[in-house]
């Protein structure tokens, strides 16, 4: 059965920048991207022509990185490919929240603020969960777990297409793995998203089989395969 509510997930970056994250966007013509320091994701239409790619090049500047996320549009040949990564988009279909039948999922979970950014950047540098910049925390709520005062695990909200919130930046320091921090954090954020009458979704690299298994245990289902791509402007 087609999930008609999930149509916005076909262009999650563009839908976010035109909606909930409009205050974090910069635009030129029909191209749109995030403000510097927030995210590098950019969006143009899936059937874009050379004019839209020219808009994006002017928006970003010469020789700059254009992270096209899962946009299937093909750039002109003078755009230099930077990376290609196979992944999948997963959605939480609803039902009872994970963890509610046991301990409260927010036990030991703290909300992170702008003051926590240096710790968050350090954790990301050690675990590499995906793109994270000094202003990425402005995209939504970020939760963490501390051990002996040190941040050892984190999760946060990223893209916000209408009716949806992306769960992202799921990471745990190597010395704190195997203690259930990721499951507890994702469950806690799930509860917050659902309480706003929104649906959680996420993206994961196809090679990250451990993360995929965790998300499936928490009730996420694969919606579709995606290919993440980045280019450098001419």
N, C-alpha and C positions, 0 to 999 in steps of 0.2 A: 504494500500500500504506500502511495506517495504521501510524504509528510509535507503538506502544503505550507505549514508554518516555517519549514526549514529553507524556503526559497532564498531568504536573506543570507543564508550561509554560503550561497554560491559566489557572493562577492562580499566577504566579511569585512575587508579593509574599507572598501568604498562605502558600504552601508554604515559603518561606524563613523567614518569621517564626515559623512553627510548628515549624520544624526547625533547620537549621544556624544561623540567626540568632536563635534564641529568647532568647539572652542579651542581645540588642540590642533586644528588643521591650517594648512596654508595651500593656496590654490593659484593656478594659472590656466585660463581657458577651462578645458574639461579635465585637466589633470589635478590630482590632489595628493597631498602627503602630510605626514605629521610634522610638527614643529621640531627643530633640532633638539636633541637630547631626550626627546620623548620616545620616538621610534623611527625606524628608517623605512617603514612600509609605505608604499605608494600605490595609487589606484588609477586606472583608466578603464574604459569599457572593454569587455571581452572581444568585441568586434572592432576595435579601434583601428583607425587608419594612421597615415603618416603625420597628420596634423596633430593628433592627440599625443603621439610620441614626441613631436616637436614641442608641444606645450610642456610635457614633463621634463624634457631636457632644459628648457628655459627656467622652469621652476627650480630644478635641482642645481643647475650650473654645470659647466664643462668638467668632465672627468670625475663626476660624483657617482656614488653608489645608489642604484635604484633597486630596492628590495621589493619585487613584485608579488611576493607571497605566493598565492595559488592562482594568480591571474593567468589564463591560458593564452593571452594575446602574444603575438610574435613581434619583436621589435625590428626596426630596419637593420640591415646588415652591419652598419657602422657602430651599432651598440655592442660593446664587448661583453661576452658571457663571463660571469664571475662564479656562479655555483648553480648546481642542480641537485635537489634532494627529494627523494621519493618519501611520501608519508601518507597519512590517512587522517580524515576528519571524523571525529567521534561525537556522538550526542548522547545526552542522558534522557531516556524516554519517559521518565516519571516513575511514580510508585513510591514505596517507603524509602526514606533516606537511609543510607548505609550507616551503621554504627549506633542507631537509635535503640536497638534491642540490647545493647551492651552498655559500656560506659558512655557518658556524654562525649560526643566527638570533639568538643572544644576544650576538654581537660588539658591543661598545660599549653594551650594555644594563646598567643598574644597578637594584638593588632599592631602592625608596624606603621610608623609615621615617617615624615620627611627626615627626622632626626636619625632614623635607622638606615638611611641610604648608604653611608660608608660600609656598614656591616653587610647590607644586601649586596653591594657591588663586590665585596670581598668573597662572599659565599658563592656568587655567580662565577667569579673568576676561578674558583676552586672546583666547581661542579659542572659548568658549561651547560645549563639547561636550555639555552637559546638566547636570542638578543635581549639585552637588558642594559639601559643607559641611565644616566643620573636623574632623568625626569620620568622614567618609565612608571614609577610608582603613582604618577598622577592619572594613570589610566583607570585606576579603580582601587579596591581594597586589597591589601596585602597582609597575610597572616604568617606568623612564624613560631618556632619552638626554640627556646633557649635552654642550654645546659650549662650550669655554673656561670650564668650570665652571658654566655657567648651564643650568638645566633648560629644554629646548626641545621635548620630546615626552614623552608619557605614555600609559599604558594601565593598566587595573586590573580587578579582579574586583568584581562588585556582587551581584546576586541569586544565591541558592544553593538552588534547589529540589532535592529528592532526586535525586542522580545527575547533576546539571547545575551548571555555573558560567557566569554571564553575564559576557561581556567588555564593558567599558564605559569611559567617560572617554577615548576615543581622541582625542588632540588633538596638534597640532604648531603651534608658534609660526610666524607668517607668514614670518619671516625664515629659517626652517629647512625650509620645505616643498620638495618635489621631490627629496629626498635618500633616500627610502625608509624614513624613520624609522617611520612608522605600520605599514607592512608588516612590518618587522623586529620591532617591539614586539608586534604581534598574534601573529606566528608564535612568538615566545618564550613568550608567555603560553599560547598553544594547547598548546605542548609541556608546560608545567607542569600544565595542567588534565588533559590526557590521561594524564600519568604518575600521576595520582591515580585513574585509572580512572573519570573523569567526562567528560561530553561538554560542549563549549563551545556557547553560544548567545549571541545578542545581539539588540538592538532598534535600529532606525534610523529616522529620519524619512523619509517617502516622498520628500520634496523633496530629500534629500541624495543626489543621484544619484552623486556622486563617491565617497562612502563605500560605497554599495551596490556599485558596480563593483569597488572594492578588495576588499570581503568576498567577492564572487563569485570574483574571481581567486584568493583564498586558499582557496576550496573551500566556502564557506558556501552554503546553499540556503535559499530562502524557505520557511518553514513555513506562515505565514498572515499576512494583513493584520491590523493592530490599530489601535485608536483610543485615543490617550492623552487623558485628561480630568482636569481639576481643578476643585474647587468650594470655596466658602467656607461655613463652617458658619453656621447662623442664630443 
